[in-house]
Structures are given as structure tokens and as C-alpha cells.
Amino acid sequence: MQHTLVDLSKRVDTVKEENSNLRTANQILGQYIEKLMATSSIFQSSSPPQVSHQSHVPMSSSTHMDGSDSAVEGFQYEENSELASEDDIA
């Protein structure tokens, strides 16, 4: 019984560590994708911006308070972060 509890405790610790590592890798990948989308012409609007005669333009649900548009909802982007290398992801 003691060995089973010790084994379970070790397994819980291993799963917690793996979860933490995967969350970190997910954040790095999210930042990498966000930067690629921001710099790629594929994700840029091809239509010219429309001029509004209203003083207030309502923001769409995907537009952030700073006016930027993001395809990744709820993702915390670090403005001055560098792109992730393959070593950072692995």
C-alpha cells in the first residue's frame, strides 16, 4: 500500500511538470503564430480601409482595445518578445 501511494505521488508530480512544460511550449507557439500572422501579407486585409463619416467606429468582437485585430482570442501577447526558435519549442 505504501509503495502504491509513493508511485501515485510521483506520477502526480510528473504530470504536473509535464503540464507546466506543455503550457510554456503552448505560449511560445502562440506568440510565434501571432507574430507570423501580424507580419504575413496573407492575413492582412486586401480591401482598402473604408472612410467613416462617424466620429466613433464600433469595435468588432475580435478587435482589441488598442485597435489591433487578433485571430487568437484570449491570448496574452508579449509585445517585445522575439520569435521562438525550434530549440525553444522542443
C-alpha positions as CSV (number, residue, x, y, z in Angstrom):
1,M,0.0,0.0,0.0
2,Q,2.8,2.4,0.9
3,H,4.5,1.7,-2.5
4,T,1.3,2.4,-4.4
5,L,0.9,5.8,-2.6
6,V,4.5,6.7,-3.4
7,D,4.1,5.7,-7.0
8,L,0.9,7.7,-7.3
9,S,2.5,10.7,-5.7
10,K,5.5,10.5,-8.2
11,R,3.1,10.2,-11.1
12,V,1.1,13.3,-10.0
13,D,4.4,15.2,-9.8
14,T,5.4,14.0,-13.2
15,V,2.0,15.0,-14.7
16,K,2.2,18.5,-13.1
17,E,5.7,19.1,-14.5
18,E,4.6,17.9,-18.0
19,N,1.6,20.1,-17.8
20,S,3.7,23.1,-17.0
21,N,6.2,22.3,-19.8
22,L,3.3,22.0,-22.3
23,R,1.7,25.3,-21.2
24,T,5.1,27.0,-21.7
25,A,5.5,25.5,-25.1
26,N,2.0,26.5,-26.0
27,Q,2.6,30.1,-25.0
28,I,5.8,30.2,-27.2
29,L,3.9,28.7,-30.1
30,G,1.1,31.1,-29.7
31,Q,3.4,34.1,-29.7
32,Y,5.2,32.7,-32.7
33,I,1.9,32.3,-34.6
34,E,0.7,35.7,-33.6
35,K,3.9,37.4,-34.9
36,L,3.7,35.4,-38.2
37,M,0.1,36.4,-38.6
38,A,1.0,40.1,-37.9
39,T,3.8,40.1,-40.4
40,S,2.4,37.9,-43.2
41,S,0.5,39.5,-46.0
42,I,-1.8,36.5,-46.2
43,F,-3.5,37.7,-43.0
44,Q,-3.7,41.3,-44.0
45,S,-6.9,42.8,-45.4
46,S,-6.8,43.1,-49.2
47,S,-9.5,45.8,-49.4
48,P,-8.7,49.4,-48.8
49,P,-9.8,50.8,-45.4
50,Q,-13.2,52.4,-45.6
51,V,-13.5,56.0,-44.5
52,S,-16.2,56.6,-41.9
53,H,-18.1,59.8,-41.5
54,Q,-18.9,59.0,-37.9
55,S,-16.6,60.1,-35.1
56,H,-16.9,56.8,-33.4
57,V,-16.4,53.5,-35.1
58,P,-17.7,50.5,-33.1
59,M,-15.1,47.8,-32.5
60,S,-15.9,44.3,-33.7
61,S,-15.8,41.4,-31.2
62,S,-12.3,40.4,-32.4
63,T,-10.8,43.9,-32.2
64,H,-8.9,44.7,-29.0
65,M,-9.0,47.9,-27.0
66,D,-5.8,49.1,-28.7
67,G,-7.5,48.7,-32.1
68,S,-5.5,45.7,-33.2
69,D,-7.3,42.7,-34.7
70,S,-6.4,39.2,-33.4
71,A,-7.4,35.8,-34.6
72,V,-6.4,34.3,-31.3
73,E,-8.9,35.2,-28.6
74,G,-7.8,35.4,-25.0
75,F,-4.1,35.1,-25.8
76,Q,-1.7,37.2,-23.9
77,Y,0.9,38.5,-26.4
78,E,4.2,39.9,-25.3
79,E,4.9,43.0,-27.5
80,N,8.7,42.9,-27.5
81,S,9.2,39.2,-27.5
82,E,11.4,37.5,-30.1
83,L,10.2,34.7,-32.4
84,A,10.7,31.3,-30.9
85,S,13.4,29.1,-32.3
86,E,13.0,25.4,-32.8
87,D,15.1,24.8,-29.7
88,D,12.7,26.9,-27.6
89,I,9.8,24.8,-28.7
90,A,11.4,21.3,-28.3
